């Protein structure tokens, strides 16, 4: 009953949040206007207490004298009526609890909807810094500034503001605050409709997105509680880059909503003057008069976190990257501040499967609480033992541990793992204090439900699930293994007493027990890890065996000890931190060496997991979770067999239908597409060679840069490392372990040295990045690639590839040669079911504007185009054709044909299609008659013209960025009379 109701409460709240977030709901609902989240929370607590009390009072009586009397008086009908009334009451209370919990989630969703930013707008606003930043601004490493803040006093911008203009606004605002007689500035604010609006936003500033690098470098000096004026570009959360750009599967939207962020604010300019500084106590008190005591206390703790980060950040440029990252990890293990950790270190910890060690877990909080509790008890024993007359010793230790746990949890940001530990200490102490017969597992479930009631959006945080599930599994493992371990130790003690090897024996048993525990946690957490992150590192099973002990017994205790000494003597603390950083640095080198071994590079497990698979996993482990003998463990075989069949079917379903996946890259102009075409022991015909394919499908990867040469665009933040890692993960999730070919459709001038001075003058844009070729070189080191087509000239490819291998220190991988992606180049299977040919690309002409290579994919069956869903590849959605020519325009030859064509367009200059019209237009007209359907896939910035669309007889037009193509809209109006505005998104 207890576990059933708790599970239903959490499931109901998750369902309400999921449905309410995907379905448009009215904001003004009468029921929600009269219900407050706080009042509903107390109502839920009262419901739960009544239900628990009724359950306890219903326990069978042990009074044997009254039992016989009751039996003689009560009739069977009375007993049935009593049981019916009891279960009816329990059911009614349980239903009320579940419904009220769902209502609490709905209230939380509606409150978030009423405060979110709905439109993009540029404003001048008063910004108050909240907490410490997620990252620091560093132009040398392209690290951006990300900070949660509260913005008020919004004024729409009519012109671009300079820092000096914002400084003038700061002076006027401060003058108004100090002089209540002057009303000019306040009257100006009162006239603004957005003056009283308040948003909680995520501030962003990146070096490549602005020219104000010098003024933005001062952002790192902002402390929690500081107030200053900024000009901002407010963006709704649903359309922000942080929420929708998720090539790795990370759900940025839910992560931001879980932090109660109303929108994203891109910083345009910053005032050099502050309205108030948090390091000024008087200013802090004046600025926080409307805040509660807890908020002011929280701000002071955050200031302490910022000061400790500033201590670690001193002399940062003078250190090597390895030293910087060792200190960054040391800081993260102390305060949970990951702002100094770069992407490479995070990827290293993810690959090793020990990312959870970077977070402040219950181990950190519990260790500090135990140390401080023991120290206080020791002092009381020696100095004032009379205290024990009024309070037992365990209560003294308990109160100290609770205070230390909550303060340290606040100091580390009060994330779910730290908060869970602090509340668990309080709850277990209360259970012992009032002698309630409740197990630790029930306390854990009650705490999980209470945290969900207090903040329903915590259910969207991965830390919530991993924290509670991991602790529950540890408790279950300890309950099942404690008795067997104790009996084994007792029986083996006498056996090994005379052998003199008891120390070695117990060490081996401890190692065996540690491995069994790690193996238990790895297997049981694997489904939830795949569900939340889409991948799991197989290295975690091995690395955690020594990493957990090293972190838990050496690094974390020394780090906390240094933190305590920092309050007394920073010099001693720095010495201890130097030792900790040296240990962490050596650990990084060891993990880097292990993960770089050629035989052990494939460490990621990619398996699409949905709720059905997770349910089957739970059914499989239920017999092992229940007490021995209650259910036969053979009952786990049916769901386990069904699980394996489902996983295999899901893997096979990815390649049963010819599919082209549009892969997200994180850059609106960089496109990536994966073609998966099923084959059945067919042979492949190439213009140069023939080879037999003994596989079920063939996979091709298409990469292109669609930045137009004649238009200035925002520079890309994407790097080859990020792109290759993202593509490798996406290919792995789609069960692609090798590629038949990679085609880079955009030319790159870094691969050629044959352009002379006169030819270089013809180049419209010399900015052809090495991003895509370098990403190909890195992908070739991770999975086999048979062919590589490169648009343009590629004489320097061999030297370029060798340089990338030396930089990556990958000596064991084979090289791949680059073939020119020239007009007319063809690859096909012998049966003719699939062929790939280049429609454009003339590198013999010394003009890079005609080097781009458009690809035509001809197939015997239509190829479905899906937009890859990083969170769940099995639920990748079909793209919508933004323009479709009427079917009545197709002649009989088109309708009778069984072939389909998919055109992957890449053009950054109109000369590409001008050249095609001169050289290939007549042949294309004859080819187009062979196809029943021709689909065009390109970028909205394409130079494709209406004339070219007509000549190619294109039926459907799709864009990578899901924006309308201008040429297609005008063609659709001319042919079908469809309103162009209706076609635009």
KOLLUMSE-60633 format. One record per residue (C-alpha): residue in three letters; z, y, x. Coordinates in steps of 0.1 Angstrom, whole numbers. Example, Ala and Ser with C-alpha at 12.3 -4.5 7.8 and 13.67 -1.06 7.14 Angstrom:
KOLLUMSE-60633
Ala 78 -45 123 .
Ser 71 -11 137 .
***
This chain:
KOLLUMSE-60633
Unk 0 0 0 .
Unk 10 24 28 .
Unk -21 18 49 .
Unk -44 17 19 .
Unk -33 51 6 .
Unk -34 67 40 .
Unk -69 54 47 .
Unk -81 65 12 .
Unk -67 100 19 .
Unk -86 104 51 .
Unk -118 89 37 .
Unk -117 112 7 .
Unk -113 143 29 .
Unk -141 133 52 .
Unk -164 126 22 .
Unk -156 160 6 .
Unk -163 178 39 .
Unk -196 159 45 .
Unk -209 165 9 .
Unk -197 201 7 .
Unk -214 210 40 .
Unk -247 195 29 .
Unk -248 206 -7 .
Unk -250 243 -18 .
Unk -218 251 -37 .
Unk -208 283 -54 .
Unk -183 303 -34 .
Unk -165 317 -65 .
Unk -149 287 -82 .
Unk -121 294 -107 .
Unk -100 264 -95 .
Unk -102 274 -59 .
Unk -93 310 -66 .
Unk -59 300 -80 .
Unk -51 272 -54 .
Unk -40 282 -19 .
Unk -42 259 11 .
Unk -5 265 20 .
Unk 7 257 -15 .
Unk -15 227 -18 .
Unk -2 214 16 .
Unk 34 216 3 .
Unk 23 199 -29 .
Unk 8 171 -9 .
Unk 40 167 12 .
Unk 61 165 -20 .
Unk 37 139 -35 .
Unk 40 118 -3 .
Unk 78 120 -3 .
Unk 80 109 -39 .
Unk 56 80 -33 .
Unk 76 69 -2 .
Unk 109 72 -20 .
Unk 96 52 -50 .
Unk 85 25 -26 .
Unk 118 24 -8 .
Unk 138 23 -41 .
Unk 117 -5 -53 .
Unk 129 -28 -25 .
Unk 145 -60 -39 .
Unk 182 -59 -43 .
Unk 205 -81 -22 .
Unk 234 -81 -47 .
Unk 236 -118 -55 .
Unk 263 -113 -82 .
Unk 241 -92 -104 .
Unk 210 -114 -98 .
Unk 221 -142 -121 .
Unk 231 -118 -148 .
Unk 197 -101 -146 .
Unk 179 -134 -148 .
Unk 198 -144 -179 .
Unk 192 -112 -198 .
Unk 156 -103 -187 .
Unk 128 -119 -205 .
Unk 94 -127 -190 .
Unk 78 -99 -212 .
Unk 104 -74 -199 .
Unk 96 -84 -163 .
Unk 58 -80 -169 .
Unk 64 -47 -185 .
Unk 86 -35 -156 .
Unk 60 -46 -131 .
Unk 32 -30 -150 .
Unk 52 3 -153 .
Unk 60 2 -115 .
Unk 24 -4 -104 .
Unk 11 21 -129 .
Unk 34 47 -115 .
Unk 25 39 -79 .
Unk -12 40 -88 .
Unk -8 73 -106 .
Unk 10 89 -76 .
Unk -15 74 -51 .
Unk -45 87 -72 .
Unk -29 121 -74 .
Unk -23 121 -36 .
Unk -59 112 -29 .
Unk -74 137 -54 .
Unk -51 165 -40 .
Unk -62 157 -5 .
Unk -98 160 -15 .
Unk -91 193 -31 .
Unk -74 205 1 .
Unk -105 197 20 .
Unk -126 215 -6 .
Unk -104 246 -4 .
Unk -107 246 34 .
Unk -145 244 32 .
Unk -147 272 7 .
Unk -124 294 28 .
Unk -147 288 58 .
Unk -177 296 36 .
Unk -163 330 25 .
Unk -157 342 61 .
Unk -188 329 78 .
Unk -216 352 91 .
Unk -246 349 68 .
Unk -272 372 84 .
Unk -283 382 119 .
Unk -274 418 127 .
Unk -267 440 157 .
Unk -235 459 155 .
Unk -210 478 175 .
Unk -176 462 170 .
Unk -140 463 183 .
Unk -134 429 200 .
Unk -100 413 205 .
Unk -100 385 230 .
Unk -83 353 217 .
Unk -72 327 242 .
Unk -90 320 275 .
Unk -127 317 279 .
Unk -145 283 278 .
Unk -165 293 310 .
Unk -167 321 335 .
Unk -196 344 342 .
Unk -212 336 375 .
Unk -248 348 382 .
Unk -250 327 414 .
Unk -247 294 395 .
Unk -262 306 361 .
Unk -229 300 344 .
Unk -224 320 312 .
Unk -194 335 296 .
Unk -181 319 264 .
Unk -151 333 247 .
Unk -135 331 212 .
Unk -127 365 199 .
Unk -120 384 167 .
Unk -144 413 159 .
Unk -135 442 135 .
Unk -147 477 128 .
Unk -183 467 126 .
Unk -209 494 126 .
Unk -246 485 124 .
Unk -267 496 154 .
Unk -295 521 148 .
Unk -303 524 186 .
Unk -294 505 217 .
Unk -260 515 231 .
Unk -252 519 268 .
Unk -218 511 283 .
Unk -212 549 284 .
Unk -218 552 247 .
Unk -192 524 241 .
Unk -168 542 264 .
Unk -171 573 242 .
Unk -164 552 212 .
Unk -133 539 229 .
Unk -120 574 236 .
Unk -126 585 200 .
Unk -109 555 187 .
Unk -79 559 210 .
Unk -76 596 201 .
Unk -76 587 164 .
Unk -49 561 170 .
Unk -27 586 189 .
Unk -34 616 166 .
Unk -29 608 129 .
Unk -38 644 119 .
Unk -74 640 129 .
Unk -94 621 103 .
Unk -130 626 114 .
Unk -133 593 132 .
Unk -113 574 105 .
Unk -134 589 78 .
Unk -165 578 96 .
Unk -152 543 97 .
Unk -141 544 60 .
Unk -177 552 50 .
Unk -190 520 67 .
Unk -192 490 44 .
Unk -184 466 72 .
Unk -153 484 85 .
Unk -127 461 69 .
Unk -147 429 77 .
Unk -132 406 103 .
Unk -150 376 119 .
Unk -139 350 144 .
Unk -168 345 167 .
Unk -179 329 199 .
Unk -189 355 224 .
Unk -218 346 247 .
Unk -233 362 278 .
Unk -257 345 302 .
Unk -271 359 335 .
Unk -308 351 327 .
Unk -307 366 293 .
Unk -298 401 303 .
Unk -302 427 330 .
Unk -266 439 328 .
Unk -253 414 353 .
Unk -231 439 371 .
Unk -213 451 340 .
Unk -210 416 326 .
Unk -193 403 357 .
Unk -162 422 345 .
Unk -160 399 315 .
Unk -140 375 337 .
Unk -112 401 339 .
Unk -106 401 302 .
Unk -72 387 293 .
Unk -60 372 260 .
Unk -51 401 237 .
Unk -73 427 253 .
Unk -92 450 229 .
Unk -125 468 237 .
Unk -157 479 221 .
Unk -189 459 225 .
Unk -224 460 211 .
Unk -232 425 198 .
Unk -260 405 182 .
Unk -243 385 154 .
Unk -260 352 145 .
Unk -251 328 117 .
Unk -236 296 129 .
Unk -262 274 113 .
Unk -291 291 131 .
Unk -274 298 165 .
Unk -287 282 197 .
Unk -253 267 203 .
Unk -254 248 170 .
Unk -290 236 168 .
Unk -299 231 204 .
Unk -284 196 210 .
Unk -308 174 229 .
Unk -280 152 241 .
Unk -267 144 206 .
Unk -237 167 207 .
Unk -231 182 173 .
Unk -224 218 183 .
Unk -223 230 147 .
Unk -194 207 137 .
Unk -177 215 170 .
Unk -178 252 163 .
Unk -168 248 127 .
Unk -139 226 138 .
Unk -127 255 159 .
Unk -130 278 128 .
Unk -158 299 143 .
Unk -175 321 118 .
Unk -206 328 139 .
Unk -220 335 173 .
Unk -221 369 190 .
Unk -244 375 219 .
Unk -231 404 241 .
Unk -255 433 245 .
Unk -233 458 262 .
Unk -196 461 272 .
Unk -174 492 273 .
Unk -159 499 307 .
Unk -128 511 290 .
Unk -103 490 270 .
Unk -86 501 238 .
Unk -55 481 249 .
Unk -46 458 278 .
Unk -25 427 273 .
Unk -7 431 306 .
Unk 8 463 292 .
Unk 39 452 272 .
Unk 40 484 252 .
Unk 3 483 244 .
Unk 6 446 235 .
Unk 34 453 210 .
Unk 15 481 194 .
Unk -17 461 191 .
Unk 1 431 177 .
Unk 24 448 151 .
Unk 5 430 124 .
Unk 7 396 141 .
Unk 35 372 136 .
Unk 61 363 162 .
Unk 44 330 168 .
Unk 10 347 174 .
Unk 26 371 199 .
Unk 43 342 216 .
Unk 10 323 217 .
Unk -8 353 233 .
Unk 18 355 260 .
Unk 14 318 268 .
Unk -24 323 269 .
Unk -19 352 294 .
Unk 1 328 316 .
Unk -29 303 314 .
Unk -53 331 324 .
Unk -31 342 353 .
Unk -29 306 366 .
Unk -67 304 364 .
Unk -70 337 382 .
Unk -48 322 409 .
Unk -71 292 413 .
Unk -102 314 412 .
Unk -92 335 442 .
Unk -115 331 472 .
Unk -138 310 450 .
Unk -171 320 467 .
Unk -157 311 502 .
Unk -152 275 493 .
Unk -178 247 492 .
Unk -190 233 459 .
Unk -170 201 465 .
Unk -138 221 471 .
Unk -144 243 441 .
Unk -148 213 418 .
Unk -117 196 432 .
Unk -97 227 424 .
Unk -114 230 390 .
Unk -104 195 381 .
Unk -69 201 393 .
Unk -66 232 371 .
Unk -80 212 341 .
Unk -54 185 346 .
Unk -26 211 346 .
Unk -36 234 317 .
Unk -66 218 300 .
Unk -88 248 313 .
Unk -123 234 320 .
Unk -140 267 325 .
Unk -144 262 363 .
Unk -159 227 361 .
Unk -197 227 364 .
Unk -222 204 346 .
Unk -226 180 376 .
Unk -189 172 377 .
Unk -188 167 339 .
Unk -218 144 342 .
Unk -201 125 370 .
Unk -170 119 349 .
Unk -191 109 319 .
Unk -211 84 340 .
Unk -179 69 354 .
Unk -164 67 319 .
Unk -133 87 327 .
Unk -141 120 309 .
Unk -109 114 289 .
Unk -89 120 321 .
Unk -100 156 322 .
Unk -83 164 289 .
Unk -46 170 285 .
Unk -34 137 269 .
Unk -1 125 257 .
Unk 6 112 292 .
Unk 8 147 306 .
Unk 30 160 279 .
Unk 53 130 277 .
Unk 58 129 315 .
Unk 68 165 317 .
Unk 91 161 286 .
Unk 108 130 302 .
Unk 113 147 335 .
Unk 128 179 320 .
Unk 149 159 296 .
Unk 163 138 323 .
Unk 170 168 345 .
Unk 189 186 318 .
Unk 209 156 309 .
Unk 218 152 346 .
Unk 230 188 348 .
Unk 250 184 316 .
Unk 267 153 330 .
Unk 278 172 361 .
Unk 285 207 348 .
Unk 294 205 311 .
Unk 300 169 298 .
Unk 321 183 269 .
Unk 288 189 251 .
Unk 287 152 243 .
Unk 317 156 220 .
Unk 295 176 196 .
Unk 261 160 202 .
Unk 252 125 215 .
Unk 234 123 248 .
Unk 202 110 233 .
Unk 200 140 210 .
Unk 204 164 240 .
Unk 176 147 258 .
Unk 156 146 226 .
Unk 159 183 219 .
Unk 149 192 254 .
Unk 119 169 253 .
Unk 108 184 220 .
Unk 110 219 233 .
Unk 92 210 266 .
Unk 65 191 247 .
Unk 57 219 223 .
Unk 57 246 249 .
Unk 35 226 273 .
Unk 12 217 244 .
Unk 8 254 236 .
Unk 3 261 272 .
Unk -26 236 273 .
Unk -43 250 242 .
Unk -25 228 216 .
Unk -54 203 214 .
Unk -51 172 193 .
Unk -38 148 220 .
Unk -11 172 232 .
Unk -2 182 196 .
Unk -1 146 185 .
Unk 24 137 213 .
Unk 47 167 205 .
Unk 48 159 168 .
Unk 53 122 175 .
Unk 84 130 196 .
Unk 97 151 168 .
Unk 89 125 141 .
Unk 103 95 160 .
Unk 135 114 167 .
Unk 139 124 131 .
Unk 134 87 120 .
Unk 161 76 144 .
Unk 184 105 133 .
Unk 183 97 96 .
Unk 180 59 102 .
Unk 147 54 82 .
Unk 133 19 84 .
Unk 98 30 94 .
Unk 78 15 122 .
Unk 61 36 149 .
Unk 26 26 135 .
Unk 35 41 101 .
Unk 48 73 118 .
Unk 15 75 136 .
Unk -5 72 104 .
Unk 17 97 86 .
Unk 12 122 114 .
Unk -26 117 113 .
Unk -26 124 76 .
Unk -3 154 80 .
Unk -26 169 107 .
Unk -56 164 84 .
Unk -38 181 55 .
Unk -28 210 77 .
Unk -64 215 90 .
Unk -91 193 73 .
Unk -116 203 99 .
Unk -97 184 125 .
Unk -115 153 111 .
Unk -147 167 128 .
Unk -131 166 162 .
Unk -138 135 184 .
Unk -104 140 201 .
Unk -86 134 168 .
Unk -102 100 163 .
Unk -100 88 199 .
Unk -64 100 203 .
Unk -50 83 172 .
Unk -71 52 175 .
Unk -63 47 212 .
Unk -25 51 206 .
Unk -27 27 176 .
Unk -45 1 197 .
Unk -20 5 225 .
Unk 9 0 201 .
Unk -8 -31 186 .
Unk -16 -45 220 .
Unk 21 -40 231 .
Unk 34 -57 199 .
Unk 12 -87 203 .
Unk 15 -92 241 .
Unk 52 -83 246 .
Unk 66 -115 234 .
Unk 41 -137 252 .
Unk 45 -117 284 .
Unk 83 -120 283 .
Unk 83 -157 278 .
Unk 57 -162 306 .
Unk 78 -141 330 .
Unk 110 -161 322 .
Unk 93 -195 326 .
Unk 76 -184 359 .
Unk 106 -168 375 .
Unk 123 -200 384 .
Unk 91 -216 394 .
Unk 83 -190 420 .
Unk 118 -181 431 .
Unk 118 -206 460 .
Unk 83 -198 472 .
Unk 92 -163 484 .
Unk 61 -147 469 .
Unk 76 -132 438 .
Unk 65 -97 447 .
Unk 29 -108 451 .
Unk 31 -129 419 .
Unk 44 -100 398 .
Unk 18 -77 413 .
Unk -10 -101 404 .
Unk 4 -104 369 .
Unk 6 -66 366 .
Unk -30 -63 377 .
Unk -41 -90 352 .
Unk -22 -73 324 .
Unk -38 -40 333 .
Unk -73 -55 333 .
Unk -66 -72 299 .
Unk -53 -39 285 .
Unk -83 -20 298 .
Unk -107 -46 285 .
Unk -90 -45 251 .
Unk -93 -7 249 .
Unk -129 -7 261 .
Unk -141 -32 235 .
Unk -121 -18 206 .
Unk -131 18 213 .
Unk -167 10 221 .
Unk -179 12 184 .
Unk -162 45 177 .
Unk -174 59 211 .
Unk -210 49 203 .
Unk -206 64 168 .
Unk -193 98 181 .
Unk -213 102 213 .
Unk -243 79 209 .
Unk -237 63 243 .
Unk -210 46 264 .
Unk -207 41 301 .
Unk -203 6 313 .
Unk -187 20 345 .
Unk -156 29 325 .
Unk -144 -7 324 .
Unk -143 -8 362 .
Unk -135 28 372 .
Unk -106 31 347 .
Unk -88 2 364 .
Unk -79 23 394 .
Unk -86 58 380 .
Unk -59 56 353 .
Unk -33 45 377 .
Unk -43 72 403 .
Unk -42 100 377 .
Unk -11 88 359 .
Unk 11 79 388 .
Unk -1 102 416 .
Unk -23 132 406 .
Unk -7 142 373 .
Unk 29 140 385 .
Unk 21 160 417 .
Unk 2 185 396 .
Unk 30 190 372 .
Unk 55 193 400 .
Unk 33 220 416 .
Unk 32 238 383 .
Unk 70 238 381 .
Unk 72 251 417 .
Unk 47 278 409 .
Unk 74 295 388 .
Unk 97 295 418 .
Unk 76 296 449 .
Unk 38 299 447 .
Unk 35 290 484 .
Unk 50 256 479 .
Unk 29 251 448 .
Unk -3 259 467 .
Unk 6 233 494 .
Unk 10 206 467 .
Unk -22 217 449 .
Unk -40 214 482 .
Unk -29 178 485 .
Unk -39 171 449 .
Unk -73 188 454 .
Unk -79 166 485 .
Unk -71 135 466 .
Unk -94 146 437 .
Unk -122 155 462 .
Unk -121 120 478 .
Unk -121 104 444 .
Unk -153 124 435 .
Unk -169 111 467 .
Unk -160 76 459 .
Unk -172 77 423 .
Unk -204 94 435 .
Unk -210 67 460 .
Unk -204 39 434 .
Unk -226 54 408 .
Unk -254 60 432 .
Unk -258 23 442 .
Unk -293 12 434 .
Unk -282 -21 417 .
Unk -257 -3 395 .
Unk -276 28 383 .
Unk -282 15 347 .
Unk -247 22 335 .
Unk -253 36 301 .
Unk -252 16 269 .
Unk -273 31 241 .
Unk -270 14 208 .
Unk -275 33 175 .
Unk -243 30 155 .
Unk -238 39 119 .
Unk -210 34 94 .
Unk -223 0 83 .
Unk -221 -13 119 .
Unk -187 2 123 .
Unk -175 -15 91 .
Unk -188 -48 104 .
Unk -169 -43 137 .
Unk -137 -36 118 .
Unk -142 -67 97 .
Unk -147 -87 129 .
Unk -114 -76 145 .
Unk -93 -77 113 .
Unk -81 -113 120 .
Unk -70 -103 155 .
Unk -51 -72 142 .
Unk -32 -91 115 .
Unk -2 -113 124 .
Unk -11 -147 138 .
Unk -17 -173 111 .
Unk -22 -149 82 .
Unk -60 -152 85 .
Unk -80 -177 104 .
Unk -98 -161 133 .
Unk -128 -182 126 .
Unk -134 -157 97 .
Unk -145 -132 122 .
Unk -177 -152 129 .
Unk -196 -142 98 .
Unk -193 -104 102 .
Unk -198 -108 140 .
Unk -230 -127 134 .
Unk -241 -102 109 .
Unk -233 -74 134 .
Unk -255 -89 161 .
Unk -283 -94 137 .
Unk -280 -58 124 .
Unk -280 -43 159 .
Unk -310 -64 169 .
Unk -328 -55 137 .
Unk -321 -18 143 .
Unk -335 -21 178 .
Unk -366 -38 166 .
Unk -371 -13 137 .
Unk -376 15 162 .
Unk -409 0 174 .
Unk -424 -18 143 .
Unk -443 12 132 .
Unk -464 35 155 .
Unk -442 65 159 .
Unk -443 98 178 .
Unk -408 112 183 .
Unk -405 150 189 .
Unk -376 151 214 .
Unk -354 182 216 .
Unk -352 198 251 .
Unk -330 228 246 .
Unk -359 253 253 .
Unk -381 265 224 .
Unk -412 266 246 .
Unk -407 232 264 .
Unk -419 203 243 .
Unk -413 166 248 .
Unk -428 138 227 .
Unk -425 100 229 .
Unk -451 77 216 .
Unk -440 41 207 .
Unk -469 19 197 .
Unk -463 -18 189 .
Unk -486 -43 207 .
Unk -490 -80 204 .
Unk -500 -95 238 .
Unk -530 -72 241 .
Unk -547 -62 272 .
Unk -551 -26 283 .
Unk -584 -11 294 .
Unk -585 19 317 .
Unk -613 38 332 .
Unk -602 24 366 .
Unk -583 -8 361 .
Unk -573 -35 337 .
Unk -540 -51 334 .
Unk -523 -75 310 .
Unk -494 -63 289 .
Unk -469 -90 282 .
Unk -447 -68 260 .
Unk -442 -59 224 .
Unk -449 -22 226 .
Unk -462 6 249 .
Unk -445 39 254 .
Unk -459 72 266 .
Unk -441 105 273 .
Unk -458 138 268 .
Unk -444 170 284 .
Unk -457 206 281 .
Unk -447 242 286 .
Unk -461 264 258 .
Unk -451 298 271 .
Unk -481 320 265 .
Unk -495 337 296 .
Unk -503 370 279 .
Unk -469 375 263 .
Unk -436 381 279 .
Unk -409 357 267 .
Unk -373 351 275 .
Unk -369 331 308 .
Unk -357 295 304 .
Unk -322 283 312 .
Unk -334 248 313 .
Unk -334 230 347 .
Unk -351 198 358 .
Unk -317 180 362 .
Unk -308 189 326 .
Unk -342 179 312 .
Unk -344 146 331 .
Unk -308 136 321 .
Unk -315 145 284 .
Unk -348 127 284 .
Unk -332 96 300 .
Unk -305 95 273 .
Unk -330 100 245 .
Unk -353 72 258 .
Unk -323 49 262 .
Unk -312 55 226 .
Unk -347 45 215 .
Unk -346 13 236 .
Unk -372 25 261 .
Unk -365 9 294 .
Unk -399 16 310 .
Unk -429 39 303 .
Unk -466 30 305 .
Unk -472 66 313 .
Unk -461 102 315 .
Unk -485 130 308 .
Unk -476 166 319 .
Unk -501 187 298 .
Unk -493 220 315 .
Unk -506 228 350 .
Unk -483 238 379 .
Unk -494 260 408 .
Unk -466 246 430 .
Unk -486 214 432 .
Unk -518 230 446 .
Unk -526 249 477 .
Unk -564 252 472 .
Unk -565 285 453 .
Unk -580 312 475 .
Unk -574 349 471 .
Unk -604 355 448 .
Unk -594 326 426 .
Unk -558 337 425 .
Unk -569 371 410 .
Unk -583 351 381 .
Unk -549 336 373 .
Unk -535 352 343 .
Unk -499 342 350 .
Unk -487 327 383 .
Unk -455 316 367 .
Unk -462 279 363 .
Unk -428 263 368 .
Unk -421 232 389 .
Unk -397 222 360 .
Unk -419 195 345 .
Unk -432 178 377 .
Unk -397 177 391 .
Unk -384 162 359 .
Unk -411 135 362 .
Unk -400 128 398 .
Unk -364 124 387 .
Unk -373 102 357 .
Unk -393 79 380 .
Unk -362 73 400 .
Unk -344 61 368 .
Unk -369 39 350 .
Unk -403 23 358 .
Unk -434 45 351 .
Unk -469 29 355 .
Unk -490 61 353 .
Unk -486 98 357 .
Unk -512 123 345 .
Unk -508 159 357 .
Unk -528 188 343 .
Unk -544 210 369 .
Unk -546 203 406 .
Unk -519 182 423 .
Unk -527 180 460 .
Unk -491 186 470 .
Unk -476 161 447 .
Unk -468 135 474 .
Unk -449 160 495 .
Unk -433 174 464 .
Unk -421 140 452 .
Unk -408 131 487 .
Unk -388 163 488 .
Unk -373 156 454 .
Unk -363 121 466 .
Unk -346 135 497 .
Unk -327 160 476 .
Unk -316 133 452 .
Unk -308 109 481 .
Unk -327 81 463 .
Unk -344 60 490 .
Unk -349 27 472 .
Unk -373 39 445 .
Unk -410 36 447 .
Unk -434 66 446 .
Unk -459 72 418 .
Unk -492 88 423 .
Unk -505 117 402 .
Unk -538 113 383 .
Unk -556 144 371 .
Unk -555 151 334 .
Unk -591 161 331 .
Unk -613 164 301 .
Unk -627 130 293 .
Unk -600 109 310 .
Unk -592 78 288 .
Unk -567 50 284 .
Unk -570 24 257 .
Unk -561 -11 247 .
Unk -589 -37 247 .
Unk -588 -42 209 .
Unk -593 -5 203 .
Unk -561 -1 182 .
Unk -549 27 205 .
Unk -566 50 229 .
Unk -554 82 247 .
Unk -579 107 260 .
Unk -579 142 274 .
Unk -598 168 253 .
Unk -594 198 276 .
Unk -586 204 313 .
Unk -611 216 339 .
Unk -593 219 372 .
Unk -625 221 392 .
Unk -627 257 379 .
Unk -605 281 400 .
Unk -588 296 369 .
Unk -555 281 359 .
Unk -559 294 323 .
Unk -583 264 316 .
Unk -563 238 333 .
Unk -540 229 304 .
Unk -547 194 290 .
Unk -548 187 252 .
Unk -544 150 244 .
Unk -560 131 215 .
Unk -543 99 204 .
Unk -566 76 183 .
Unk -551 47 165 .
Unk -561 20 140 .
Unk -531 29 118 .
Unk -516 63 112 .
Unk -488 74 136 .
Unk -458 88 119 .
Unk -443 119 135 .
Unk -405 121 134 .
Unk -382 148 147 .
Unk -357 129 168 .
Unk -321 129 155 .
Unk -299 129 186 .
Unk -268 121 166 .
Unk -284 90 149 .
Unk -319 80 161 .
Unk -322 56 132 .
Unk -321 86 109 .
Unk -348 106 125 .
Unk -365 126 98 .
Unk -402 130 92 .
Unk -416 164 100 .
Unk -431 185 72 .
Unk -468 193 75 .
Unk -469 231 73 .
Unk -506 232 64 .
Unk -526 205 47 .
Unk -563 208 38 .
Unk -572 195 4 .
Unk -583 159 2 .
Unk -615 168 -18 .
Unk -630 183 13 .
Unk -631 149 29 .
Unk -665 132 27 .
Unk -672 95 21 .
Unk -674 87 58 .
Unk -640 101 64 .
Unk -624 83 35 .
Unk -639 49 45 .
Unk -628 52 81 .
Unk -596 34 91 .
Unk -589 54 123 .
Unk -565 82 126 .
Unk -562 109 153 .
Unk -532 128 165 .
Unk -540 159 187 .
Unk -512 171 210 .
Unk -523 206 218 .
Unk -513 226 249 .
Unk -529 259 255 .
Unk -514 291 270 .
Unk -546 311 269 .
Unk -576 315 245 .
Unk -600 305 273 .
Unk -590 268 269 .
Unk -606 266 234 .
Unk -634 289 244 .
Unk -644 265 271 .
Unk -640 236 247 .
Unk -663 253 222 .
Unk -690 257 248 .
Unk -688 222 263 .
Unk -674 198 238 .
Unk -678 211 203 .
Unk -709 191 195 .
Unk -694 158 206 .
Unk -662 166 187 .
Unk -681 170 155 .
Unk -695 135 158 .
Unk -661 121 168 .
Unk -643 137 139 .
Unk -665 118 114 .
Unk -649 85 126 .
Unk -614 95 115 .
Unk -598 94 81 .
Unk -571 118 90 .
Unk -566 142 119 .
Unk -532 157 126 .
Unk -526 186 150 .
Unk -493 189 168 .
Unk -487 220 189 .
Unk -466 251 193 .
Unk -466 281 170 .
Unk -476 303 200 .
Unk -508 282 204 .
Unk -541 301 209 .
Unk -558 277 185 .
Unk -583 296 162 .
Unk -595 290 127 .
Unk -630 281 140 .
Unk -616 254 163 .
Unk -595 239 134 .
Unk -626 237 112 .
Unk -647 221 139 .
Unk -622 194 146 .
Unk -618 187 108 .
Unk -580 189 111 .
Unk -561 178 79 .
Unk -525 184 88 .
Unk -508 209 112 .
Unk -473 204 126 .
Unk -456 226 152 .
Unk -429 217 177 .
Unk -407 247 168 .
Unk -412 243 131 .
Unk -428 277 127 .
Unk -461 285 111 .
Unk -493 287 131 .
Unk -511 319 123 .
Unk -546 304 124 .
Unk -536 277 100 .
Unk -522 301 74 .
Unk -554 322 73 .
Unk -575 290 70 .
Unk -554 277 42 .
Unk -558 310 22 .
Unk -595 309 27 .
Unk -600 273 16 .
Unk -573 266 -9 .
Unk -559 300 -19 .
Unk -524 291 -11 .
Unk -501 320 -6 .
Unk -493 324 31 .
Unk -458 337 24 .
Unk -450 305 6 .
Unk -460 286 36 .
Unk -437 305 60 .
Unk -402 291 65 .
***
